[in-house]
Amino acid sequence: MNVSFPSLEWRREGLIFASLIVAFLLAWLLPVESARFGNAVTEGFALLQWYTKEHVVLCLLPAFLIAGAIAVFVNQDAVMRFLGPSAPKTTAMSVASVSGSILAVCSCTVLPLFGGIYRRGAGLGPAIAFLYSGPAINILAVILTARVLGLELGIARAVGAVGFAFLIGLLMHVLFLREERERAGSAKGFVTAGIDTGLSTAESVVLFALLIGVLVFANWAQVPGDGAFHLVGLWKWPITAFLAAILALFLVLKRHWSAIGMTTTAAVVVALALVLPNHPEAAFAAGLTGLMVQAMVRPDDGHPWFEQSWDFAKKILPLLLLGVLAAGFFLGRPGEEGIIPTTWVTATVGGNGLAATFAASLIGGLMYFATLTEIPIVQGLIGAGMGKGPALALLLAGPAVSLPNLLAIRALIGTKKTLVYVTLVVIMATITGLIYGHWF
């Protein structure tokens, strides 16, 4: 007896039909008159508004510029030698982990940078190690964790995050080895800008140090106390302005960008800083806009830089905003409730058992945490009965992965790799949390 299966076209049409049915039922059954539903919708848009005010201008826009610069200015041979699919795995994972650890960024801001090195030729494993290490191995977050939640948890977070970055990258390389070999052989998905930048290795390092410095110091979080980190927080904007001025001077002297254009941009930035001293993001946005306007009119290196940055922005930004809206709807902002009651979350992650640790990893993998906000959240949950194991699991999974982050990652590497990545993060966070909870 011959059995015929539906063709691919019919399966696709069936999936569309099923999706329409689900959407119809959701629209039919939405509890629009419920106070909790209305509050969840408000929380979704409130989180989206906060995200656009606090992160889009200061975090994402400079990250898009850095990603575009990676695609244009970074020597592809160097990327392939140190991070490519054929590079020694120990070297590649170590370089990727160290590169990510210098950034104090959230799970969304690191995405354009991840896309930049992956598109430029980095292997999947090293690129994923960088993707995880950027928000997870945050020196400021580790120090603040040790100060607020205890030295043991701070050390465990640091050791666990470093191990995660290396091991998850290695596992992703092994699991997708055949696809990576095919990608390396065909150069599929690589950016080959074909631009002779004329920059030496040292000059390239200076360029990216300045770009990353602007990103890091513009987003430097103010921490309590009177130590060095607190002092840097007080001087973050003068430091950012100084680095931006050096960057402008570098582009004028080394890339022969317009001195008049840079001077005009600087004048606008200074004027906005004086007129709107309580809104430094306005001056910051003006500086970025002036830089990209000048890039657009330069056919040699500037226009490709703008094109690559814009390509990342249009692919990633809409998905991030949609993901933030969904995260706010389901889980709310820190200290507020979404459609899922906070009491459910607190009860689910109580104690040190397997279910609580897995729940903490899974919730951490979906909820959006801005840089350092995970620490007071975990502190509150510990006060409500959360065990140390689930606390560590949340600290390892939460800052590195989120619903907005996953939607954007899928656009860069596909559904299958994204699902494997988040599964590895959740499983490894659960195992690490169980071991730590058993010991302490």
C-alpha positions in Angstrom: 0.0 0.0 0.0 1.5 3.3 -1.1 1.1 6.2 1.4 1.4 9.7 -0.1 2.5 12.6 2.1 1.4 16.2 1.6 3.8 18.2 -0.5 5.9 21.0 1.0 3.6 23.6 -0.5 0.5 22.0 1.1 2.3 21.7 4.5 3.2 25.4 4.2 -0.4 26.3 3.4 -1.6 24.1 6.3 0.7 26.0 8.6 -0.6 29.3 7.4 -4.2 28.1 7.9 -3.4 26.8 11.4 -1.8 30.1 12.3 -4.9 32.0 11.1 -7.1 29.8 13.3 -4.9 30.4 16.3 -4.9 34.2 15.7 -8.7 34.1 15.3 -9.2 32.2 18.6 -6.8 34.5 20.4 -8.6 37.6 19.1 -12.0 36.0 20.1 -10.9 34.9 23.6 -8.8 37.9 24.6 -9.9 39.1 28.1 -10.0 42.7 27.0 -12.3 43.7 29.9 -9.9 42.2 32.5 -8.0 44.7 34.6 -4.9 42.4 34.5 -4.9 42.3 30.7 -5.2 46.1 30.5 -2.4 46.5 32.9 -0.3 44.0 31.0 -0.8 46.0 27.8 0.2 49.2 29.6 3.3 47.4 31.0 4.3 46.3 27.5 4.1 49.8 26.1 5.7 51.3 29.3 8.7 48.9 28.9 8.9 49.7 25.2 8.9 53.5 26.0 11.6 53.1 28.6 13.7 51.0 26.3 13.5 53.5 23.5 14.5 56.3 25.8 17.3 54.5 27.7 18.8 52.1 25.1 18.1 52.9 21.5 20.1 56.1 21.2 22.9 55.4 23.7 23.3 51.6 23.2 21.9 50.4 19.9 22.8 53.2 17.5 26.6 53.2 18.4 26.5 49.4 18.4 25.1 49.5 14.8 27.9 51.8 13.9 30.5 49.6 15.4 29.0 46.5 13.6 29.2 48.4 10.3 32.7 49.4 11.0 33.7 45.8 11.7 32.3 44.8 8.3 34.3 47.5 6.5 37.4 48.2 8.4 38.3 44.9 10.1 40.8 42.8 8.1 39.0 39.6 7.1 42.1 37.6 7.0 42.7 38.4 10.7 39.1 37.5 11.6 39.5 34.1 9.8 42.9 33.5 11.4 41.8 34.1 15.0 38.0 33.5 14.9 37.3 31.7 11.6 35.8 28.2 11.4 39.3 26.7 10.8 41.1 28.7 13.6 42.4 26.7 16.6 39.3 26.3 18.9 41.1 27.1 22.1 42.5 30.3 20.6 39.2 31.3 18.9 37.0 30.7 22.0 39.5 32.5 24.3 39.8 35.5 22.0 36.0 35.7 21.6 35.4 35.5 25.3 38.0 38.1 26.1 36.7 40.4 23.4 33.1 40.2 24.7 34.1 40.8 28.4 35.3 44.4 27.7 31.8 45.5 26.9 29.2 46.6 29.6 26.2 46.0 27.4 22.9 44.2 27.6 21.7 41.2 25.6 20.3 43.5 22.9 23.2 45.9 22.4 25.6 43.0 21.8 23.6 41.7 18.8 24.9 44.1 16.1 28.5 43.4 17.2 27.9 39.7 17.1 26.3 40.1 13.6 29.3 42.1 12.5 32.0 39.6 13.4 29.9 36.7 12.2 29.2 38.3 8.9 32.9 39.2 8.5 33.9 35.5 8.7 34.0 34.5 12.4 33.0 30.9 13.0 29.7 30.2 14.7 31.3 28.9 17.9 33.6 31.9 18.5 30.8 34.3 17.5 28.4 32.7 19.9 31.0 32.8 22.7 31.3 36.6 22.0 27.5 36.9 22.0 27.2 35.3 25.4 30.2 36.9 27.0 29.3 40.5 26.0 26.4 40.9 28.5 27.3 38.0 30.8 31.0 38.7 31.6 30.5 42.3 32.7 33.2 43.3 35.2 31.0 46.0 36.8 28.1 43.5 37.2 30.3 40.9 38.7 31.7 43.3 41.3 28.3 44.7 42.1 26.9 41.1 42.5 29.7 40.3 45.0 29.0 43.5 46.9 25.2 43.2 47.0 24.5 39.5 46.9 27.7 38.2 48.5 31.2 37.3 47.5 30.4 33.6 46.9 27.7 34.4 44.4 29.8 37.0 42.7 32.7 34.6 42.2 30.3 31.9 41.1 28.8 34.2 38.5 32.2 35.2 37.2 33.5 31.6 36.9 30.2 30.3 35.5 30.0 33.0 32.9 33.5 32.5 31.6 33.0 28.7 31.5 29.7 29.2 29.7 31.1 31.4 27.0 33.8 28.9 26.2 31.7 25.8 26.5 28.6 27.0 24.7 30.7 28.3 21.8 32.5 25.0 21.6 29.2 23.0 21.6 27.7 25.2 18.9 30.8 24.6 16.8 30.5 20.9 17.2 26.8 20.6 16.6 26.9 22.7 13.4 30.3 21.6 12.2 29.2 20.5 8.8 27.2 23.7 8.1 30.2 25.8 9.2 32.5 23.9 6.9 30.2 24.5 4.0 29.9 28.2 5.0 33.7 28.5 5.2 34.1 26.8 1.8 31.6 28.9 0.0 32.1 32.1 2.0 28.3 32.2 2.2 27.1 35.0 4.4 30.5 36.7 4.6 30.9 40.4 4.0 33.8 41.1 1.6 33.7 44.9 1.3 36.8 44.9 -0.9 38.0 48.2 0.6 41.7 49.0 1.1 41.4 51.1 4.2 45.1 51.9 4.3 45.0 51.5 8.1 47.8 49.7 9.9 46.9 47.1 12.6 47.7 49.7 15.3 45.5 52.3 13.7 42.6 49.8 13.3 43.0 49.0 17.0 42.8 52.7 17.9 39.7 53.2 15.7 37.8 50.4 17.4 39.0 51.3 20.9 37.6 54.8 20.4 34.3 53.5 19.0 33.9 50.9 21.8 35.0 53.5 24.4 32.2 55.8 23.3 29.7 53.0 23.6 30.9 51.8 27.0 31.3 55.2 28.8 28.0 56.6 27.4 26.3 53.6 29.0 28.3 53.5 32.2 25.9 52.8 35.1 26.1 54.8 38.2 27.0 52.6 41.2 26.7 53.4 44.9 29.8 54.2 47.0 32.9 56.3 46.4 35.2 53.9 44.5 36.6 54.1 41.0 33.5 52.9 39.3 31.4 55.5 41.0 33.9 58.2 40.1 33.8 57.1 36.4 30.0 57.3 36.5 30.2 60.9 37.6 32.5 61.8 34.7 31.0 59.5 32.1 29.9 62.3 29.8 33.1 64.3 29.7 35.0 61.1 29.1 32.6 60.2 26.3 32.9 63.6 24.7 36.7 63.4 24.9 36.8 60.0 23.2 34.3 61.3 20.5 36.6 64.3 19.8 39.6 62.0 19.4 37.6 59.8 17.1 36.6 62.8 14.9 40.3 63.9 14.8 41.3 60.4 13.9 38.9 60.3 10.9 40.0 63.7 9.7 43.8 62.9 9.9 43.8 59.2 8.9 40.8 58.9 6.7 40.7 62.5 5.4 37.1 63.1 6.4 35.9 66.7 6.1 37.3 68.9 8.9 34.5 71.4 8.2 31.9 68.6 8.6 33.4 67.4 11.9 33.7 71.0 13.2 30.0 71.7 12.4 28.9 68.4 14.1 31.0 69.3 17.2 29.4 72.8 17.3 25.9 71.3 17.2 26.8 68.8 19.9 28.2 71.4 22.2 25.1 73.7 21.6 22.7 70.9 22.5 24.7 69.9 25.5 24.5 73.5 26.8 20.8 74.0 25.9 19.7 70.6 27.2 22.1 69.7 30.0 19.6 67.2 31.5 19.2 65.3 28.2 22.7 64.4 27.1 21.2 61.8 24.8 20.2 64.6 22.5 23.8 65.8 22.0 24.9 62.2 21.7 22.3 61.5 19.0 23.4 64.6 17.1 27.0 63.5 17.1 26.0 60.0 15.7 23.8 61.7 13.1 26.5 64.0 12.0 29.0 61.1 11.7 26.7 59.1 9.5 25.7 62.1 7.3 29.4 62.6 6.6 29.8 58.8 6.0 27.0 58.8 3.4 28.8 61.3 1.1 32.1 59.4 1.2 32.2 56.8 -1.6 35.5 55.1 -0.5 35.0 53.9 3.1 32.2 56.1 4.5 29.3 55.0 2.4 29.9 51.2 2.8 30.2 51.9 6.6 26.7 53.6 6.5 25.2 50.8 4.3 26.4 48.0 6.6 25.2 49.8 9.7 21.8 50.5 8.2 21.5 46.9 7.1 22.0 45.7 10.7 19.6 48.4 12.0 16.7 47.5 9.7 17.1 43.8 10.4 17.5 43.9 14.2 15.8 47.0 15.5 12.1 46.1 14.6 12.5 42.6 16.1 14.0 44.0 19.3 11.2 46.5 19.8 8.6 43.8 19.2 10.4 41.5 21.6 10.5 44.2 24.3 6.8 44.9 23.9 6.1 41.2 24.3 8.4 40.8 27.3 6.7 43.8 29.1 3.3 42.3 28.3 4.1 38.9 29.8 6.5 39.7 32.7 6.2 43.5 33.1 8.9 46.0 34.1 11.1 45.4 37.2 8.9 45.8 40.2 5.7 45.7 38.1 3.4 42.9 36.9 2.5 41.8 33.4 0.0 39.2 32.5 1.9 36.6 34.5 1.5 37.4 38.2 4.7 38.1 40.2 3.5 35.7 42.9 3.6 32.9 40.4 7.2 33.7 39.5 8.2 34.0 43.2 6.5 30.7 44.1 8.1 29.0 41.1 11.7 29.9 41.9 11.5 29.3 45.6 14.0 26.9 47.2 16.9 25.1 45.6 15.2 22.2 43.8 15.4 21.2 40.1 12.1 22.7 39.2 12.9 26.0 40.8 16.4 26.2 39.2 15.0 25.3 35.8 12.2 27.8 36.1 14.7 30.5 37.1 16.8 29.7 34.0 13.8 29.7 31.7 12.4 32.9 33.1 15.8 34.5 32.9 16.0 33.4 29.3 12.8 35.2 28.4 12.8 38.3 30.6 14.6 41.4 29.4 17.2 42.8 31.9 19.0 46.1 31.3 22.6 46.1 32.4 22.9 45.7 36.2 19.1 45.6 36.8 19.2 41.8 37.3 21.0 42.3 40.7 18.3 44.2 42.6 15.7 41.8 41.1 17.6 38.7 42.3 18.1 40.4 45.7 14.3 40.9 46.0 13.6 37.3 44.9 16.2 36.0 47.5 14.4 38.0 50.2 11.1 36.3 49.1 12.6 32.8 49.5 14.6 32.1 46.3 17.5 29.7 46.8 21.1 30.4 45.9 21.0 27.9 43.1 18.1 29.4 41.2 19.6 32.9 41.9 22.9 31.9 40.2 20.9 30.3 37.3 19.0 33.5 36.8 22.2 35.6 36.9 23.8 33.3 34.2 20.8 33.1 31.9 19.1 36.4 32.4 21.6 39.1 31.3 22.8 37.0 28.3 19.5 36.0 26.7 16.0 37.6 26.4 12.9 37.3 24.3 13.9 40.4 22.2 17.5 39.0 21.9 16.3 35.7 20.6 14.0 37.2 18.0 16.9 39.2 16.6 19.4 36.3 16.8 16.9 34.2 14.7 17.1 36.8 12.0 20.9 36.5 12.0 21.6 32.8 12.3 18.2 31.1 11.7 15.6 29.3 13.9 17.5 26.0 14.5 20.7 27.6 15.7 18.8 30.0 17.9 16.8 27.3 19.5 19.9 25.2 20.2 21.7 28.2 21.7 18.9 29.2 24.1 18.5 25.5 25.0 22.2 25.2 25.9 22.0 28.4 28.0 19.0 27.2 29.9 20.3 23.7 30.5 23.8 24.8 31.5 22.4 27.5 33.8 20.2 24.9 35.4 23.0 22.4 36.0 25.3 25.1 37.3 22.6 26.4 39.6 21.9 22.9 41.0 25.6 22.2 41.7 26.0 25.6 43.4 22.8 25.3 45.4 23.8 21.8 46.6 27.3 23.1 47.7 26.1 26.3 49.3 
